[in-house]
Amino acid sequence: MPGSEMAQATIFHMLCNSTLGINRLFLSVLILQPTGLYEYKLIGTLRAPPDILADICMDLGCIRRRVPQVTEAYETECNGETVTYMKMEFPFLFSSRDCVYVKQRRELDFRGQKIQVVLAKGTSLPQFPKRSGFVRVSQCQVKLAVESAGSNQSKGKMKAAVGVLVCPVKAALM
């Protein structure tokens, strides 16, 4: 199975096994040139309120429990920001990866509708040197916006440009 199809199948499988419940979900995968990163776009409705979904996205423990490829993950303060380090190990066909990123959460009020927004972006800091045997995913970028769809449901959109298979923030939703 080619890389993008494998990534799509893996993410779809994880989402379908979500305890949150999915009503409708659209997923597209595109390989960006010349970076070689995968761009994922998710649009759909989930059976959970927006604030719970945003909480899950920000919960590193949830990522560790839900994504078996994550073998090490921790957060630390650097220059006044919370920085996350994550190490992911994959089977022999894929390169193991690590990434360093900052994320933030905001609640916006748009025309009276509260929208939960989570943003994450890869960063490079001397406190996190590259590890031997791991591909550093330094250009990770995730944008997630979720709003209430009524009846304890949320509708949302997410766009992520990440390395193959796992996106740190998206993995928290799975």
Residue pairs with C-beta under 8 A, 6 or more apart in sequence:
1 9
3 31
3 38
3 164
4 29
4 30
4 31
4 38
6 165
7 29
7 38
7 40
7 164
7 165
8 27
8 29
10 165
11 27
11 29
11 40
11 165
11 170
11 174
12 27
14 66
14 67
14 171
14 174
15 22
15 25
15 27
15 173
15 174
16 22
17 174
18 46
18 173
18 174
20 46
20 47
20 48
20 53
20 56
20 173
21 46
21 47
21 48
22 44
22 45
22 46
22 47
23 44
23 45
23 46
23 47
23 153
24 44
24 45
25 42
25 43
25 44
25 45
26 41
26 42
26 43
26 44
27 40
27 41
27 42
28 40
28 41
29 38
29 39
29 40
30 38
30 39
30 41
31 37
31 38
31 39
32 38
32 39
32 161
35 139
35 161
37 137
37 139
37 140
37 161
37 162
37 163
38 161
38 162
38 163
38 164
39 159
39 160
39 161
40 158
40 159
40 160
40 161
40 162
40 167
40 170
41 157
41 158
41 159
41 160
42 156
42 157
42 158
42 170
43 156
43 157
43 158
44 155
44 156
45 149
45 153
45 154
45 155
45 156
46 53
46 153
46 154
46 156
46 173
47 152
47 153
48 152
48 153
48 154
49 148
49 152
49 153
49 154
50 114
50 115
50 116
50 146
50 147
50 148
50 154
50 156
51 107
51 116
53 116
53 146
53 154
53 156
53 173
54 105
54 116
54 117
54 118
54 144
54 146
56 62
56 172
56 173
57 103
57 105
57 118
57 144
57 169
57 172
57 173
58 103
58 105
58 118
58 172
59 172
60 73
60 74
60 75
60 84
60 172
62 172
63 70
63 73
63 86
63 168
63 171
63 172
64 70
64 73
66 171
66 172
66 174
67 88
67 166
67 171
67 174
69 88
69 89
69 90
69 165
69 166
70 86
70 87
70 88
70 166
70 171
71 87
71 88
71 89
72 85
72 86
72 87
73 84
73 85
73 86
73 87
74 84
74 85
75 82
75 83
75 84
75 85
76 82
76 83
76 85
76 127
77 83
78 125
78 127
81 102
82 102
82 103
83 100
83 101
83 102
83 123
83 125
83 127
83 128
84 100
84 101
84 102
84 103
84 168
85 98
85 99
85 100
85 128
86 98
86 99
86 101
86 168
87 96
87 97
87 98
87 131
87 134
88 96
88 97
88 98
88 99
88 165
88 166
89 96
90 96
90 97
90 165
94 164
94 165
95 134
95 135
95 164
96 133
96 134
96 135
97 134
97 135
97 136
97 137
97 163
97 164
97 166
98 130
98 131
98 134
98 135
98 136
98 137
99 122
99 136
99 137
99 138
99 140
99 163
99 168
100 122
100 123
100 124
100 125
100 128
100 136
100 138
101 120
101 121
101 122
101 123
101 140
101 168
102 120
102 121
102 123
103 118
103 119
103 120
103 121
103 142
103 168
103 169
104 118
104 119
104 120
105 116
105 117
105 118
105 119
106 116
106 117
106 119
107 114
107 115
107 116
107 117
108 114
108 115
108 117
109 115
113 147
113 148
114 147
114 148
115 145
115 146
115 147
116 145
116 146
116 147
117 143
117 144
117 145
117 146
118 142
118 143
118 144
118 169
119 142
119 143
119 144
120 140
120 141
120 142
120 168
120 169
121 140
121 141
121 142
122 137
122 138
122 139
122 140
122 141
123 138
124 138
130 136
135 163
137 162
137 163
139 161
140 160
140 161
140 162
140 163
140 167
140 168
141 160
141 161
141 162
142 158
142 159
142 160
142 161
142 162
142 167
142 168
142 169
142 170
143 158
143 159
143 160
144 156
144 157
144 158
144 169
144 170
145 156
145 157
145 158
146 154
146 155
146 156
147 154
147 155
147 156
148 154
148 155
149 155
158 170
158 173
160 167
160 169
160 170
162 168
162 170
